[in-house]
Amino acid sequence: MSRSIRASVVILGLLFCLIGLGTTASAAPRPPWEAAETVGDELFAAQTALLGDDTVAAIAHVEQARVAAVELDSLPPEPAALLDRALAAAGTAVQTGDGDALAGARGLARGAVYWGSYLAARAATEQGDAETARQWLLVRDFRTSTRFSRPGADATLAIRDLTAENAADTVARLDADL
């Protein structure tokens, strides 16, 4: 083989390796806050589509919300079941064109995700797993601070300082903040 053919084969081999590495890296699971945000965004997009009488787009957005919800597989059982019921209700609502039912399903899904994230953060804190608790703690609404209110960072600071010795105190601080 000529030198240019060998070089082409080597370059092609390296490109395939890089493509394979990129596929592996992109298959890594997203953090829970990102999946939760996608669920909420897709359900909102479904509501918007339904308001514009675009049932096909609304159905597609609910399906995308279901796909994102699969990534929240470490939610505790009760909130996970509630999220499943909310997504089923959202699917029914878009099929029937019921915007009010879709809004209710979106609110139920949001509540289920927040409830589950709180329970997951609390369980991780009790086990001394600060990294997991930190990831789940990001699944919440953040209020804008004003000069009359301070940002709610107590739970974040408590998780940052979590050790095996202060897990009970950290759980109490988490409960108080959330």
N, C-alpha and C positions, 0 to 999 in steps of 0.2 A: 504494500500500500504506500501511496505517496505521503509525504509529510503533511500536505494540506488536507488530505482526507482524514488522516489520523487526528489532526488538530480539530477538524470539524466534528469527528466522533466524540472526542474528549469534551468539546464545548457543549455538544448536545447532551452528553451524559451529565455534565455539571448542571445544565439548565433543568433537566428532569429531576435531579436531586434537589435543586432549589425549589422547584414547583412542589415536590413532595414535602419538603420542610414547611413551605408556606401553607399547604393544606393541613398539615398536622397542627401548626400553630393556630390556624384559624378555627380548628375544631375544639380548641380549649373552651371550657365552659365560661360563660360570662358571670360576673359577680351578680349576686341577687338583686342589688339595687337597679342594675341595668335591665335585667329581665322584668322586674316589677314595673319599671318605667315604660318599657315597651308594651306590657299588657295594658297599662292605663292609656298610653298614647293611641294604641290601636283601637281600643274601645271608644275613645273620644272621636277618632277618625270615622268609626262606624256610625256614631251618632250624627256627625257632620254629613256623611254620605246619605244617611237615611233622611235627614232634613232636606237634602237636595233631590230626593226621590231616586237615588241611585242605589237600588237594592243590591245589585251585583257587587258593587264596591263595598257596601256595608257588610255583606256576607264574607267577602275576602278579608276585610279588616278583623272581623270576629275570628276568622280562622287563624290569622297572624297572631292575634292575642292568645289563642289556644296553644299555638306553637311556642310562644314565649313563656307561657305558663308552665309548660313541660320542664323548662329550665329551673323552675322553683320547686323541684322535686324534694328538696330537703325541708319544705314547710312541714310543721307538725300536722298530724292526721286531720284534726277537726277543721282548722283553717283551710287545709288543702281540699277537703270535701266541700266546704262552703264555696271556695273559689271555683271548683268544678261545677257546682250547681249554678253559680252566677254566670259562668261562661255558657252553660247550656241554656239558661234563660235568655242570655244575649242572643244566642243563635236563633231561638224561637222568636224573639222580638223582631229581629231583622227579617226573618222569613214572613212574618205577618205584617210587617211595616208599622209596628207599634213603638213609636219613639219614646213614649212614657215608660213602657216596660224596659226598653233598652237603657234608659237613664237610670232606672232602678237597679238593673243588673250591673251596670257600670259602678254604681255606688256600693253595691254588695261586694263586687270583686275587689274594689279598693279597700273596703273594710276588712275583707278576708286576708288580703295581702299584708295590711298593716298589723292586724292581729297576729298573723303567723310570724311576721318578722320580729315582733315584740317577743313572742314566745321563744323563737329561735335564738334571739340575742340573749334572752334571759337564761336559757338552757346552756348556751355556750359560756356565759359568764359564770354560772354555777360550776361548770366543769373546768374553769380556769383557761378557756380557749379564747384569748383576747382577739386573735385575728378573725376568727369566725364571728364573734360578737360584733367586731368593728364593721365587718361586711354587712351584717344584717341591720345594724344600727343606722346605716345610710338609707334604709328603706323607710322613709317617713317624710312628713311635710315639714319643711323648714320655714319658720316665720321670718319675715323681714324685721330686723331690729330697728328701733327708733330711739330717739333720745329719752323716751319714757319707758322703754322696755329693753332689757338686755337679751342678747342671743342665748338660746337654751343650749348650753354646751355641757351641762353637768354630766349627762350620761357619757358623752364623748370623752370627757376628762377622766371619768371614773374608769372607763374601759382602758384608756391609755395607761393608767396606773395599776391595772389588775395584776395581782399576784395570787398564789395559792393561799397565802395567809389572809388576804383581805377580800376574798371572793364574796363572803356574806355581806360585807359593807358595800361592796361594789353593786351587788344585786339590789340592795336597798336604795342606793343612789340612782340606779337605772329605773327602778319602779317609780321613784319620786319625779324623775324628769319626764318619763314617758307616760 
